[in-house]
Amino acid sequence: MLSTATPAPIRTAALLAAGLLLLTACGGGESTGAADGKKTEGFPLTIENCGRTVTVKAPPQRAVSVDQGSTEILLSLGLADRLAGTATWSDPVMKGLEKANVGVERISENRPSSEKVLDKEPDFLSASFTSTLAKGGVAPREQFEKLGVPTYISPADCVGKDNSGSGDGARTAPLTMDSVYTEVRELSQVFGVPERGDALVKNLQDRVAKAAEGVDASKASLLYWFSDSKAPYLAGCCGAPGVITKELGAKNVFDDTHDEWPQISWETVADRNPDVLVIGDLSRTTQTAESAEKKIEFLESNPVTKTMDAVKNRRYVLLSGQAMNPTIRTVEGLERVAAGLRDFGLAG
């Protein structure tokens, strides 16, 4: 779910924290750039990204990341010292990254203006969503590229996805974690630290395997609620919640829609009566019922929803907004949902 005007508890496994702290600590062993004017091996680097050819002349030294998911990848790669600014946050920073995040200026909690971004004199710009670097977002990619600033968008938001319509787009093919792994590896290559990217991907892959091990939730149905109580944004079949659901063998009660986050009536939700409600616990305030507390308060007082089995039995799993987006924290979401299903006796 997008982390601004449209929708996209925080306890990450000790394995992640250890892996991230290792990565953030390895700041000095690899080539970090061409600030002294010398050519860096492997640069200029050219990659194909979301339908555009992007050329980076040297590892960035003053990057700006305008979506939280992208920022957390860069922090996880130990690149805080090369971030001139970040923006568009829906959650507290991921566990294990607090110290790295402190020194990075947050130029806006929501989408910043292009002027604010350019004030940081960036040499690279990254985003999680196509709409962030488009008309109506920060600014179109072309605007920055004409000024000599290379841009990068997460492949998870463009590979197998149609963003031409309104809302958050629709999946033409199910998302897989491979898109997230590609983003990690490509960003690590852009910054000249590919070994860190490989290490982070390996960490994530190991956690996915461990979280899904021994789980058979084929008899469990799930609903993912990101935001808004009046016209709730609920997960369709094939975004990040689809990755979680598939890994655990469960069923998403709205797997019949390919829209990323369709708005669906509560009457329809009650009719489908999911076994478990996966609830976004957001810290932002741009929609109604952002926090898990507000969501649960609504569910247990609304006459349409309070009779649902999941509500009566309080079968809730709370996730950060970023864990419900295609990010490295999708793995966090998988771990938490798997743990919830075990607690509810629905893991097989």
PyMOL commands that set and color helices and strands:
alter all, ss='L'
color gray80, all
select helices_A, chain A and resi 14-25+68-76+80-82+98-102+114-119+130-133+141-146+155-157+177-190+194-212+240-248+266-272+292-301+309-312+322-324+330-343
alter helices_A, ss='H'
color red, helices_A
select strands_A, chain A and resi 45-49+52-56+63-65+83-87+106-108+124-127+151-153+161-162+170-171+221-227+233-234+251-252+276-280+316-319
alter strands_A, ss='S'
color yellow, strands_A
deselect
rebuild
show_as cartoon
